[in-house]
Amino acid sequence: MHKRSVTLKGHRTSIALEDEFWAALKDFAATDKRSLASLISDIDRRRLKQSPPPGLASALRVFVLKRVAGDT
């Protein structure tokens, strides 16, 4: 488990994820030619549209699983 800080909508927040999820997110950001912060920001925007919204760490894990499965 590794904790990192990111800025979302002007506010710093810490996210704890397993190293494998961080590595996957970095790979996806690189593949998409964007920053990790930009990718996380987009995932955060999508999660906030859900009712009720899941936690950010959970949303990031689900995103990784869906992308690996080819669902996103």
PQR file with spaces between the fields and no chain letter, atoms N, CA, C, O and H, PARSE charges and radii, in Angstrom:
ATOM       1  N    MET     1       0.865   -1.175    0.000 -0.4000 1.5000
ATOM       2  CA   MET     1       0.000    0.000    0.000 -0.0000 2.0000
ATOM       3  C    MET     1       0.904    1.228    0.000  0.5500 1.7000
ATOM       4  O    MET     1       1.864    1.320    0.765 -0.5500 1.4000
ATOM       5  N    HIS     2       0.572    2.153   -0.869 -0.4000 1.5000
ATOM       6  CA   HIS     2       1.375    3.365   -1.022 -0.0000 2.0000
ATOM       7  C    HIS     2       0.420    4.556   -1.071  0.5500 1.7000
ATOM       8  O    HIS     2      -0.554    4.551   -1.823 -0.5500 1.4000
ATOM       9  H    HIS     2      -0.207    2.078   -1.491  0.4000 1.0000
ATOM      10  N    LYS     3       0.707    5.566   -0.268 -0.4000 1.5000
ATOM      11  CA   LYS     3      -0.140    6.757   -0.229 -0.0000 2.0000
ATOM      12  C    LYS     3       0.515    7.870   -1.039  0.5500 1.7000
ATOM      13  O    LYS     3       1.711    8.129   -0.906 -0.5500 1.4000
ATOM      14  H    LYS     3       1.498    5.570    0.344  0.4000 1.0000
ATOM      15  N    ARG     4      -0.282    8.522   -1.877 -0.4000 1.5000
ATOM      16  CA   ARG     4       0.186    9.657   -2.676 -0.0000 2.0000
ATOM      17  C    ARG     4      -0.804   10.803   -2.528  0.5500 1.7000
ATOM      18  O    ARG     4      -1.988   10.595   -2.262 -0.5500 1.4000
ATOM      19  H    ARG     4      -1.254    8.311   -1.986  0.4000 1.0000
ATOM      20  N    SER     5      -0.294   12.011   -2.706 -0.4000 1.5000
ATOM      21  CA   SER     5      -1.140   13.197   -2.675 -0.0000 2.0000
ATOM      22  C    SER     5      -1.348   13.704   -4.092  0.5500 1.7000
ATOM      23  O    SER     5      -0.413   13.752   -4.891 -0.5500 1.4000
ATOM      24  H    SER     5       0.668   12.180   -2.922  0.4000 1.0000
ATOM      25  N    VAL     6      -2.579   14.080   -4.391 -0.4000 1.5000
ATOM      26  CA   VAL     6      -2.913   14.672   -5.685 -0.0000 2.0000
ATOM      27  C    VAL     6      -3.778   15.901   -5.435  0.5500 1.7000
ATOM      28  O    VAL     6      -4.412   16.022   -4.387 -0.5500 1.4000
ATOM      29  H    VAL     6      -3.338   14.042   -3.742  0.4000 1.0000
ATOM      30  N    THR     7      -3.798   16.799   -6.393 -0.4000 1.5000
ATOM      31  CA   THR     7      -4.642   17.987   -6.305 -0.0000 2.0000
ATOM      32  C    THR     7      -5.848   17.786   -7.208  0.5500 1.7000
ATOM      33  O    THR     7      -5.708   17.570   -8.412 -0.5500 1.4000
ATOM      34  H    THR     7      -3.283   16.700   -7.245  0.4000 1.0000
ATOM      35  N    LEU     8      -7.034   17.859   -6.615 -0.4000 1.5000
ATOM      36  CA   LEU     8      -8.292   17.733   -7.351 -0.0000 2.0000
ATOM      37  C    LEU     8      -9.129   18.970   -7.081  0.5500 1.7000
ATOM      38  O    LEU     8      -9.460   19.267   -5.933 -0.5500 1.4000
ATOM      39  H    LEU     8      -7.148   18.035   -5.638  0.4000 1.0000
ATOM      40  N    LYS     9      -9.468   19.681   -8.126 -0.4000 1.5000
ATOM      41  CA   LYS     9     -10.256   20.913   -8.006 -0.0000 2.0000
ATOM      42  C    LYS     9      -9.633   21.884   -7.003  0.5500 1.7000
ATOM      43  O    LYS     9     -10.337   22.514   -6.214 -0.5500 1.4000
ATOM      44  H    LYS     9      -9.199   19.440   -9.059  0.4000 1.0000
ATOM      45  N    GLY    10      -8.312   21.995   -7.044 -0.4000 1.5000
ATOM      46  CA   GLY    10      -7.610   22.946   -6.192 -0.0000 2.0000
ATOM      47  C    GLY    10      -7.355   22.492   -4.774  0.5500 1.7000
ATOM      48  O    GLY    10      -6.809   23.258   -3.980 -0.5500 1.4000
ATOM      49  H    GLY    10      -7.740   21.483   -7.684  0.4000 1.0000
ATOM      50  N    HIS    11      -7.730   21.275   -4.426 -0.4000 1.5000
ATOM      51  CA   HIS    11      -7.538   20.767   -3.066 -0.0000 2.0000
ATOM      52  C    HIS    11      -6.644   19.538   -3.091  0.5500 1.7000
ATOM      53  O    HIS    11      -6.807   18.657   -3.936 -0.5500 1.4000
ATOM      54  H    HIS    11      -8.174   20.653   -5.071  0.4000 1.0000
ATOM      55  N    ARG    12      -5.693   19.484   -2.154 -0.4000 1.5000
ATOM      56  CA   ARG    12      -4.824   18.312   -2.038 -0.0000 2.0000
ATOM      57  C    ARG    12      -5.583   17.211   -1.305  0.5500 1.7000
ATOM      58  O    ARG    12      -6.260   17.458   -0.307 -0.5500 1.4000
ATOM      59  H    ARG    12      -5.561   20.199   -1.468  0.4000 1.0000
ATOM      60  N    THR    13      -5.457   16.013   -1.813 -0.4000 1.5000
ATOM      61  CA   THR    13      -6.056   14.853   -1.165 -0.0000 2.0000
ATOM      62  C    THR    13      -5.074   13.695   -1.251  0.5500 1.7000
ATOM      63  O    THR    13      -4.308   13.586   -2.209 -0.5500 1.4000
ATOM      64  H    THR    13      -4.907   15.813   -2.624  0.4000 1.0000
ATOM      65  N    SER    14      -5.103   12.839   -0.253 -0.4000 1.5000
ATOM      66  CA   SER    14      -4.227   11.668   -0.239 -0.0000 2.0000
ATOM      67  C    SER    14      -5.020   10.440   -0.632  0.5500 1.7000
ATOM      68  O    SER    14      -6.170   10.267   -0.231 -0.5500 1.4000
ATOM      69  H    SER    14      -5.725   12.927    0.525  0.4000 1.0000
ATOM      70  N    ILE    15      -4.387    9.595   -1.421 -0.4000 1.5000
ATOM      71  CA   ILE    15      -5.020    8.360   -1.884 -0.0000 2.0000
ATOM      72  C    ILE    15      -4.071    7.216   -1.568  0.5500 1.7000
ATOM      73  O    ILE    15      -2.887    7.274   -1.900 -0.5500 1.4000
ATOM      74  H    ILE    15      -3.452    9.736   -1.747  0.4000 1.0000
ATOM      75  N    ALA    16      -4.591    6.178   -0.927 -0.4000 1.5000
ATOM      76  CA   ALA    16      -3.797    4.987   -0.628 -0.0000 2.0000
ATOM      77  C    ALA    16      -4.236    3.861   -1.554  0.5500 1.7000
ATOM      78  O    ALA    16      -5.400    3.458   -1.551 -0.5500 1.4000
ATOM      79  H    ALA    16      -5.553    6.132   -0.657  0.4000 1.0000
ATOM      80  N    LEU    17      -3.296    3.358   -2.343 -0.4000 1.5000
ATOM      81  CA   LEU    17      -3.549    2.243   -3.254 -0.0000 2.0000
ATOM      82  C    LEU    17      -2.366    1.284   -3.214  0.5500 1.7000
ATOM      83  O    LEU    17      -1.251    1.662   -2.853 -0.5500 1.4000
ATOM      84  H    LEU    17      -2.351    3.685   -2.345  0.4000 1.0000
ATOM      85  N    GLU    18      -2.625    0.061   -3.585 -0.4000 1.5000
ATOM      86  CA   GLU    18      -1.555   -0.910   -3.730 -0.0000 2.0000
ATOM      87  C    GLU    18      -0.656   -0.477   -4.891  0.5500 1.7000
ATOM      88  O    GLU    18      -1.109    0.159   -5.842 -0.5500 1.4000
ATOM      89  H    GLU    18      -3.530   -0.246   -3.878  0.4000 1.0000
ATOM      90  N    ASP    19       0.630   -0.837   -4.793 -0.4000 1.5000
ATOM      91  CA   ASP    19       1.605   -0.431   -5.813 -0.0000 2.0000
ATOM      92  C    ASP    19       1.188   -0.859   -7.218  0.5500 1.7000
ATOM      93  O    ASP    19       1.441   -0.145   -8.188 -0.5500 1.4000
ATOM      94  H    ASP    19       0.998   -1.354   -4.020  0.4000 1.0000
ATOM      95  N    GLU    20       0.555   -2.017   -7.323 -0.4000 1.5000
ATOM      96  CA   GLU    20       0.131   -2.511   -8.636 -0.0000 2.0000
ATOM      97  C    GLU    20      -0.906   -1.592   -9.281  0.5500 1.7000
ATOM      98  O    GLU    20      -0.894   -1.405  -10.498 -0.5500 1.4000
ATOM      99  H    GLU    20       0.350   -2.596   -6.535  0.4000 1.0000
ATOM     100  N    PHE    21      -1.797   -1.021   -8.480 -0.4000 1.5000
ATOM     101  CA   PHE    21      -2.794   -0.092   -9.024 -0.0000 2.0000
ATOM     102  C    PHE    21      -2.129    1.216   -9.448  0.5500 1.7000
ATOM     103  O    PHE    21      -2.473    1.773  -10.491 -0.5500 1.4000
ATOM     104  H    PHE    21      -1.806   -1.173   -7.491  0.4000 1.0000
ATOM     105  N    TRP    22      -1.170    1.719   -8.641 -0.4000 1.5000
ATOM     106  CA   TRP    22      -0.450    2.932   -9.041 -0.0000 2.0000
ATOM     107  C    TRP    22       0.289    2.701  -10.355  0.5500 1.7000
ATOM     108  O    TRP    22       0.278    3.557  -11.239 -0.5500 1.4000
ATOM     109  H    TRP    22      -0.891    1.267   -7.794  0.4000 1.0000
ATOM     110  N    ALA    23       0.926    1.544  -10.478 -0.4000 1.5000
ATOM     111  CA   ALA    23       1.670    1.241  -11.710 -0.0000 2.0000
ATOM     112  C    ALA    23       0.735    1.197  -12.913  0.5500 1.7000
ATOM     113  O    ALA    23       1.063    1.720  -13.978 -0.5500 1.4000
ATOM     114  H    ALA    23       0.935    0.848   -9.760  0.4000 1.0000
ATOM     115  N    ALA    24      -0.430    0.570  -12.744 -0.4000 1.5000
ATOM     116  CA   ALA    24      -1.391    0.490  -13.849 -0.0000 2.0000
ATOM     117  C    ALA    24      -1.887    1.881  -14.234  0.5500 1.7000
ATOM     118  O    ALA    24      -1.980    2.197  -15.420 -0.5500 1.4000
ATOM     119  H    ALA    24      -0.697    0.145  -11.879  0.4000 1.0000
ATOM     120  N    LEU    25      -2.204    2.708  -13.248 -0.4000 1.5000
ATOM     121  CA   LEU    25      -2.677    4.063  -13.544 -0.0000 2.0000
ATOM     122  C    LEU    25      -1.607    4.867  -14.286  0.5500 1.7000
ATOM     123  O    LEU    25      -1.917    5.586  -15.235 -0.5500 1.4000
ATOM     124  H    LEU    25      -2.128    2.451  -12.285  0.4000 1.0000
ATOM     125  N    LYS    26      -0.347    4.744  -13.853 -0.4000 1.5000
ATOM     126  CA   LYS    26       0.749    5.439  -14.548 -0.0000 2.0000
ATOM     127  C    LYS    26       0.871    4.951  -15.988  0.5500 1.7000
ATOM     128  O    LYS    26       1.064    5.750  -16.904 -0.5500 1.4000
ATOM     129  H    LYS    26      -0.095    4.160  -13.082  0.4000 1.0000
ATOM     130  N    ASP    27       0.761    3.650  -16.183 -0.4000 1.5000
ATOM     131  CA   ASP    27       0.837    3.093  -17.542 -0.0000 2.0000
ATOM     132  C    ASP    27      -0.296    3.611  -18.420  0.5500 1.7000
ATOM     133  O    ASP    27      -0.072    3.975  -19.574 -0.5500 1.4000
ATOM     134  H    ASP    27       0.605    3.001  -15.438  0.4000 1.0000
ATOM     135  N    PHE    28      -1.512    3.645  -17.878 -0.4000 1.5000
ATOM     136  CA   PHE    28      -2.659    4.132  -18.650 -0.0000 2.0000
ATOM     137  C    PHE    28      -2.476    5.603  -19.004  0.5500 1.7000
ATOM     138  O    PHE    28      -2.764    6.012  -20.129 -0.5500 1.4000
ATOM     139  H    PHE    28      -1.694    3.349  -16.940  0.4000 1.0000
ATOM     140  N    ALA    29      -1.996    6.399  -18.049 -0.4000 1.5000
ATOM     141  CA   ALA    29      -1.770    7.820  -18.316 -0.0000 2.0000
ATOM     142  C    ALA    29      -0.734    7.986  -19.433  0.5500 1.7000
ATOM     143  O    ALA    29      -0.918    8.803  -20.336 -0.5500 1.4000
ATOM     144  H    ALA    29      -1.762    6.066  -17.136  0.4000 1.0000
ATOM     145  N    ALA    30       0.338    7.221  -19.370 -0.4000 1.5000
ATOM     146  CA   ALA    30       1.379    7.305  -20.403 -0.0000 2.0000
ATOM     147  C    ALA    30       0.835    6.873  -21.761  0.5500 1.7000
ATOM     148  O    ALA    30       1.115    7.511  -22.776 -0.5500 1.4000
ATOM     149  H    ALA    30       0.487    6.558  -18.636  0.4000 1.0000
ATOM     150  N    THR    31       0.064    5.797  -21.779 -0.4000 1.5000
ATOM     151  CA   THR    31      -0.537    5.317  -23.029 -0.0000 2.0000
ATOM     152  C    THR    31      -1.443    6.381  -23.635  0.5500 1.7000
ATOM     153  O    THR    31      -1.477    6.562  -24.853 -0.5500 1.4000
ATOM     154  H    THR    31      -0.164    5.279  -20.954  0.4000 1.0000
ATOM     155  N    ASP    32      -2.181    7.089  -22.768 -0.4000 1.5000
ATOM     156  CA   ASP    32      -3.111    8.129  -23.212 -0.0000 2.0000
ATOM     157  C    ASP    32      -2.422    9.473  -23.443  0.5500 1.7000
ATOM     158  O    ASP    32      -3.069   10.450  -23.819 -0.5500 1.4000
ATOM     159  H    ASP    32      -2.153    6.942  -21.779  0.4000 1.0000
ATOM     160  N    LYS    33      -1.099    9.521  -23.215 -0.4000 1.5000
ATOM     161  CA   LYS    33      -0.307   10.749  -23.378 -0.0000 2.0000
ATOM     162  C    LYS    33      -0.869   11.897  -22.535  0.5500 1.7000
ATOM     163  O    LYS    33      -1.118   12.997  -23.026 -0.5500 1.4000
ATOM     164  H    LYS    33      -0.573    8.728  -22.910  0.4000 1.0000
ATOM     165  N    ARG    34      -1.056   11.600  -21.259 -0.4000 1.5000
ATOM     166  CA   ARG    34      -1.560   12.610  -20.324 -0.0000 2.0000
ATOM     167  C    ARG    34      -0.909   12.388  -18.973  0.5500 1.7000
ATOM     168  O    ARG    34      -0.264   11.365  -18.742 -0.5500 1.4000
ATOM     169  H    ARG    34      -0.854   10.706  -20.860  0.4000 1.0000
ATOM     170  N    SER    35      -1.080   13.335  -18.098 -0.4000 1.5000
ATOM     171  CA   SER    35      -0.494   13.195  -16.767 -0.0000 2.0000
ATOM     172  C    SER    35      -1.353   12.275  -15.900  0.5500 1.7000
ATOM     173  O    SER    35      -2.541   12.080  -16.155 -0.5500 1.4000
ATOM     174  H    SER    35      -1.604   14.166  -18.286  0.4000 1.0000
ATOM     175  N    LEU    36      -0.726   11.726  -14.884 -0.4000 1.5000
ATOM     176  CA   LEU    36      -1.456   10.901  -13.925 -0.0000 2.0000
ATOM     177  C    LEU    36      -2.529   11.738  -13.235  0.5500 1.7000
ATOM     178  O    LEU    36      -3.640   11.258  -13.010 -0.5500 1.4000
ATOM     179  H    LEU    36       0.239   11.885  -14.677  0.4000 1.0000
ATOM     180  N    ALA    37      -2.205   12.984  -12.900 -0.4000 1.5000
ATOM     181  CA   ALA    37      -3.172   13.865  -12.244 -0.0000 2.0000
ATOM     182  C    ALA    37      -4.398   14.100  -13.123  0.5500 1.7000
ATOM     183  O    ALA    37      -5.523   14.132  -12.623 -0.5500 1.4000
ATOM     184  H    ALA    37      -1.302   13.374  -13.083  0.4000 1.0000
ATOM     185  N    SER    38      -4.189   14.262  -14.416 -0.4000 1.5000
ATOM     186  CA   SER    38      -5.303   14.468  -15.342 -0.0000 2.0000
ATOM     187  C    SER    38      -6.204   13.236  -15.400  0.5500 1.7000
ATOM     188  O    SER    38      -7.428   13.358  -15.397 -0.5500 1.4000
ATOM     189  H    SER    38      -3.275   14.236  -14.822  0.4000 1.0000
ATOM     190  N    LEU    39      -5.598   12.059  -15.452 -0.4000 1.5000
ATOM     191  CA   LEU    39      -6.378   10.820  -15.471 -0.0000 2.0000
ATOM     192  C    LEU    39      -7.193   10.677  -14.191  0.5500 1.7000
ATOM     193  O    LEU    39      -8.383   10.365  -14.243 -0.5500 1.4000
ATOM     194  H    LEU    39      -4.603   11.960  -15.455  0.4000 1.0000
ATOM     195  N    ILE    40      -6.559   10.904  -13.046 -0.4000 1.5000
ATOM     196  CA   ILE    40      -7.261   10.783  -11.766 -0.0000 2.0000
ATOM     197  C    ILE    40      -8.384   11.808  -11.678  0.5500 1.7000
ATOM     198  O    ILE    40      -9.458   11.503  -11.160 -0.5500 1.4000
ATOM     199  H    ILE    40      -5.593   11.158  -13.005  0.4000 1.0000
ATOM     200  N    SER    41      -8.151   13.006  -12.172 -0.4000 1.5000
ATOM     201  CA   SER    41      -9.184   14.044  -12.162 -0.0000 2.0000
ATOM     202  C    SER    41     -10.409   13.621  -12.967  0.5500 1.7000
ATOM     203  O    SER    41     -11.541   13.840  -12.535 -0.5500 1.4000
ATOM     204  H    SER    41      -7.279   13.253  -12.593  0.4000 1.0000
ATOM     205  N    ASP    42     -10.191   13.017  -14.130 -0.4000 1.5000
ATOM     206  CA   ASP    42     -11.318   12.531  -14.941 -0.0000 2.0000
ATOM     207  C    ASP    42     -12.083   11.417  -14.233  0.5500 1.7000
ATOM     208  O    ASP    42     -13.313   11.398  -14.252 -0.5500 1.4000
ATOM     209  H    ASP    42      -9.272   12.838  -14.480  0.4000 1.0000
ATOM     210  N    ILE    43     -11.361   10.497  -13.615 -0.4000 1.5000
ATOM     211  CA   ILE    43     -12.012    9.411  -12.876 -0.0000 2.0000
ATOM     212  C    ILE    43     -12.812    9.993  -11.714  0.5500 1.7000
ATOM     213  O    ILE    43     -13.920    9.536  -11.433 -0.5500 1.4000
ATOM     214  H    ILE    43     -10.362   10.513  -13.600  0.4000 1.0000
ATOM     215  N    ASP    44     -12.258   10.995  -11.041 -0.4000 1.5000
ATOM     216  CA   ASP    44     -12.950   11.646   -9.923 -0.0000 2.0000
ATOM     217  C    ASP    44     -14.242   12.306  -10.399  0.5500 1.7000
ATOM     218  O    ASP    44     -15.273   12.187   -9.738 -0.5500 1.4000
ATOM     219  H    ASP    44     -11.358   11.366  -11.270  0.4000 1.0000
ATOM     220  N    ARG    45     -14.197   12.999  -11.538 -0.4000 1.5000
ATOM     221  CA   ARG    45     -15.408   13.647  -12.073 -0.0000 2.0000
ATOM     222  C    ARG    45     -16.496   12.615  -12.359  0.5500 1.7000
ATOM     223  O    ARG    45     -17.670   12.837  -12.062 -0.5500 1.4000
ATOM     224  H    ARG    45     -13.359   13.095  -12.074  0.4000 1.0000
ATOM     225  N    ARG    46     -16.090   11.483  -12.942 -0.4000 1.5000
ATOM     226  CA   ARG    46     -17.072   10.431  -13.258 -0.0000 2.0000
ATOM     227  C    ARG    46     -17.665    9.814  -11.998  0.5500 1.7000
ATOM     228  O    ARG    46     -18.861    9.528  -11.948 -0.5500 1.4000
ATOM     229  H    ARG    46     -15.137   11.303  -13.184  0.4000 1.0000
ATOM     230  N    ARG    47     -16.835    9.609  -10.985 -0.4000 1.5000
ATOM     231  CA   ARG    47     -17.340    8.966   -9.764 -0.0000 2.0000
ATOM     232  C    ARG    47     -18.338    9.867   -9.045  0.5500 1.7000
ATOM     233  O    ARG    47     -19.282    9.377   -8.425 -0.5500 1.4000
ATOM     234  H    ARG    47     -15.863    9.841  -11.026  0.4000 1.0000
ATOM     235  N    LEU    48     -18.135   11.184   -9.123 -0.4000 1.5000
ATOM     236  CA   LEU    48     -19.032   12.110   -8.434 -0.0000 2.0000
ATOM     237  C    LEU    48     -20.412   12.178   -9.079  0.5500 1.7000
ATOM     238  O    LEU    48     -21.348   12.700   -8.473 -0.5500 1.4000
ATOM     239  H    LEU    48     -17.368   11.582   -9.626  0.4000 1.0000
ATOM     240  N    LYS    49     -20.551   11.661  -10.291 -0.4000 1.5000
ATOM     241  CA   LYS    49     -21.856   11.618  -10.959 -0.0000 2.0000
ATOM     242  C    LYS    49     -22.686   10.429  -10.494  0.5500 1.7000
ATOM     243  O    LYS    49     -23.882   10.360  -10.779 -0.5500 1.4000
ATOM     244  H    LYS    49     -19.791   11.237  -10.783  0.4000 1.0000
ATOM     245  N    GLN    50     -22.064    9.492   -9.780 -0.4000 1.5000
ATOM     246  CA   GLN    50     -22.775    8.312   -9.293 -0.0000 2.0000
ATOM     247  C    GLN    50     -23.521    8.659   -8.010  0.5500 1.7000
ATOM     248  O    GLN    50     -23.145    9.585   -7.291 -0.5500 1.4000
ATOM     249  H    GLN    50     -21.092    9.548   -9.549  0.4000 1.0000
ATOM     250  N    SER    51     -24.566    7.916   -7.736 -0.4000 1.5000
ATOM     251  CA   SER    51     -25.344    8.170   -6.529 -0.0000 2.0000
ATOM     252  C    SER    51     -25.537    6.871   -5.757  0.5500 1.7000
ATOM     253  O    SER    51     -26.200    5.958   -6.251 -0.5500 1.4000
ATOM     254  H    SER    51     -24.872    7.164   -8.320  0.4000 1.0000
ATOM     255  N    PRO    52     -24.986    6.771   -4.588 -0.5600 1.5000
ATOM     256  CA   PRO    52     -24.009    7.681   -3.978  0.2800 2.0000
ATOM     257  C    PRO    52     -22.632    7.453   -4.594  0.5500 1.7000
ATOM     258  O    PRO    52     -22.331    6.361   -5.074 -0.5500 1.4000
ATOM     259  N    PRO    53     -21.799    8.492   -4.577 -0.5600 1.5000
ATOM     260  CA   PRO    53     -20.473    8.322   -5.172  0.2800 2.0000
ATOM     261  C    PRO    53     -19.598    7.404   -4.318  0.5500 1.7000
ATOM     262  O    PRO    53     -19.604    7.502   -3.090 -0.5500 1.4000
ATOM     263  N    PRO    54     -18.851    6.517   -4.964 -0.5600 1.5000
ATOM     264  CA   PRO    54     -17.923    5.668   -4.207  0.2800 2.0000
ATOM     265  C    PRO    54     -16.725    6.490   -3.744  0.5500 1.7000
ATOM     266  O    PRO    54     -16.534    7.620   -4.193 -0.5500 1.4000
ATOM     267  N    GLY    55     -15.935    5.937   -2.867 -0.4000 1.5000
ATOM     268  CA   GLY    55     -14.694    6.586   -2.472 -0.0000 2.0000
ATOM     269  C    GLY    55     -13.750    6.657   -3.663  0.5500 1.7000
ATOM     270  O    GLY    55     -13.851    5.860   -4.595 -0.5500 1.4000
ATOM     271  H    GLY    55     -16.090    5.019   -2.502  0.4000 1.0000
ATOM     272  N    LEU    56     -12.837    7.612   -3.625 -0.4000 1.5000
ATOM     273  CA   LEU    56     -11.928    7.802   -4.754 -0.0000 2.0000
ATOM     274  C    LEU    56     -11.024    6.591   -4.960  0.5500 1.7000
ATOM     275  O    LEU    56     -10.832    6.161   -6.097 -0.5500 1.4000
ATOM     276  H    LEU    56     -12.755    8.260   -2.867  0.4000 1.0000
ATOM     277  N    ALA    57     -10.473    6.039   -3.899 -0.4000 1.5000
ATOM     278  CA   ALA    57      -9.598    4.867   -4.047 -0.0000 2.0000
ATOM     279  C    ALA    57     -10.355    3.710   -4.686  0.5500 1.7000
ATOM     280  O    ALA    57      -9.819    3.016   -5.550 -0.5500 1.4000
ATOM     281  H    ALA    57     -10.630    6.389   -2.975  0.4000 1.0000
ATOM     282  N    SER    58     -11.591    3.500   -4.268 -0.4000 1.5000
ATOM     283  CA   SER    58     -12.408    2.433   -4.866 -0.0000 2.0000
ATOM     284  C    SER    58     -12.663    2.709   -6.339  0.5500 1.7000
ATOM     285  O    SER    58     -12.583    1.801   -7.166 -0.5500 1.4000
ATOM     286  H    SER    58     -12.027    4.064   -3.566  0.4000 1.0000
ATOM     287  N    ALA    59     -12.971    3.960   -6.671 -0.4000 1.5000
ATOM     288  CA   ALA    59     -13.226    4.321   -8.069 -0.0000 2.0000
ATOM     289  C    ALA    59     -11.984    4.088   -8.927  0.5500 1.7000
ATOM     290  O    ALA    59     -12.092    3.647  -10.071 -0.5500 1.4000
ATOM     291  H    ALA    59     -13.037    4.697   -5.999  0.4000 1.0000
ATOM     292  N    LEU    60     -10.813    4.381   -8.382 -0.4000 1.5000
ATOM     293  CA   LEU    60      -9.573    4.162   -9.128 -0.0000 2.0000
ATOM     294  C    LEU    60      -9.331    2.669   -9.355  0.5500 1.7000
ATOM     295  O    LEU    60      -8.931    2.260  -10.445 -0.5500 1.4000
ATOM     296  H    LEU    60     -10.725    4.740   -7.452  0.4000 1.0000
ATOM     297  N    ARG    61      -9.572    1.867   -8.332 -0.4000 1.5000
ATOM     298  CA   ARG    61      -9.386    0.417   -8.480 -0.0000 2.0000
ATOM     299  C    ARG    61     -10.346   -0.150   -9.524  0.5500 1.7000
ATOM     300  O    ARG    61      -9.946   -0.952  -10.369 -0.5500 1.4000
ATOM     301  H    ARG    61      -9.897    2.200   -7.447  0.4000 1.0000
ATOM     302  N    VAL    62     -11.605    0.264   -9.466 -0.4000 1.5000
ATOM     303  CA   VAL    62     -12.599   -0.222  -10.431 -0.0000 2.0000
ATOM     304  C    VAL    62     -12.216    0.214  -11.842  0.5500 1.7000
ATOM     305  O    VAL    62     -12.341   -0.569  -12.784 -0.5500 1.4000
ATOM     306  H    VAL    62     -11.930    0.916   -8.780  0.4000 1.0000
ATOM     307  N    PHE    63     -11.752    1.448  -11.999 -0.4000 1.5000
ATOM     308  CA   PHE    63     -11.312    1.923  -13.309 -0.0000 2.0000
ATOM     309  C    PHE    63     -10.213    1.016  -13.864  0.5500 1.7000
ATOM     310  O    PHE    63     -10.267    0.604  -15.022 -0.5500 1.4000
ATOM     311  H    PHE    63     -11.651    2.083  -11.233  0.4000 1.0000
ATOM     312  N    VAL    64      -9.219    0.711  -13.032 -0.4000 1.5000
ATOM     313  CA   VAL    64      -8.115   -0.152  -13.479 -0.0000 2.0000
ATOM     314  C    VAL    64      -8.649   -1.511  -13.900  0.5500 1.7000
ATOM     315  O    VAL    64      -8.296   -2.012  -14.967 -0.5500 1.4000
ATOM     316  H    VAL    64      -9.175    1.046  -12.090  0.4000 1.0000
ATOM     317  N    LEU    65      -9.497   -2.113  -13.072 -0.4000 1.5000
ATOM     318  CA   LEU    65     -10.035   -3.436  -13.396 -0.0000 2.0000
ATOM     319  C    LEU    65     -10.831   -3.415  -14.700  0.5500 1.7000
ATOM     320  O    LEU    65     -10.699   -4.316  -15.527 -0.5500 1.4000
ATOM     321  H    LEU    65      -9.784   -1.706  -12.205  0.4000 1.0000
ATOM     322  N    LYS    66     -11.656   -2.385  -14.878 -0.4000 1.5000
ATOM     323  CA   LYS    66     -12.453   -2.288  -16.108 -0.0000 2.0000
ATOM     324  C    LYS    66     -11.561   -2.054  -17.329  0.5500 1.7000
ATOM     325  O    LYS    66     -11.798   -2.625  -18.393 -0.5500 1.4000
ATOM     326  H    LYS    66     -11.763   -1.652  -14.206  0.4000 1.0000
ATOM     327  N    ARG    67     -10.556   -1.230  -17.175 -0.4000 1.5000
ATOM     328  CA   ARG    67      -9.677   -0.947  -18.320 -0.0000 2.0000
ATOM     329  C    ARG    67      -8.888   -2.198  -18.707  0.5500 1.7000
ATOM     330  O    ARG    67      -8.718   -2.482  -19.893 -0.5500 1.4000
ATOM     331  H    ARG    67     -10.363   -0.766  -16.311  0.4000 1.0000
ATOM     332  N    VAL    68      -8.416   -2.932  -17.729 -0.4000 1.5000
ATOM     333  CA   VAL    68      -7.696   -4.177  -18.018 -0.0000 2.0000
ATOM     334  C    VAL    68      -8.622   -5.166  -18.725  0.5500 1.7000
ATOM     335  O    VAL    68      -8.197   -5.906  -19.612 -0.5500 1.4000
ATOM     336  H    VAL    68      -8.554   -2.701  -16.766  0.4000 1.0000
ATOM     337  N    ALA    69      -9.904   -5.167  -18.316 -0.4000 1.5000
ATOM     338  CA   ALA    69     -10.884   -6.068  -18.932 -0.0000 2.0000
ATOM     339  C    ALA    69     -11.377   -5.552  -20.283  0.5500 1.7000
ATOM     340  O    ALA    69     -12.091   -6.257  -20.997 -0.5500 1.4000
ATOM     341  H    ALA    69     -10.250   -4.566  -17.596  0.4000 1.0000
ATOM     342  N    GLY    70     -10.994   -4.316  -20.635 -0.4000 1.5000
ATOM     343  CA   GLY    70     -11.407   -3.750  -21.917 -0.0000 2.0000
ATOM     344  C    GLY    70     -12.758   -3.076  -21.888  0.5500 1.7000
ATOM     345  O    GLY    70     -13.372   -2.871  -22.935 -0.5500 1.4000
ATOM     346  H    GLY    70     -10.415   -3.743  -20.055  0.4000 1.0000
ATOM     347  N    ASP    71     -13.240   -2.724  -20.689 -0.4000 1.5000
ATOM     348  CA   ASP    71     -14.568   -2.113  -20.558 -0.0000 2.0000
ATOM     349  C    ASP    71     -14.559   -0.592  -20.610  0.5500 1.7000
ATOM     350  O    ASP    71     -15.630    0.014  -20.600 -0.5500 1.4000
ATOM     351  H    ASP    71     -12.742   -2.890  -19.838  0.4000 1.0000
ATOM     352  N    THR    72     -13.385    0.056  -20.664 -0.4000 1.5000
ATOM     353  CA   THR    72     -13.364    1.523  -20.722 -0.0000 2.0000
ATOM     354  C    THR    72     -12.544    1.990  -21.889  0.5500 1.7000
ATOM     355  O    THR    72     -12.408    3.194  -22.105 -0.5500 1.4000
ATOM     356  H    THR    72     -12.514   -0.437  -20.672  0.4000 1.0000
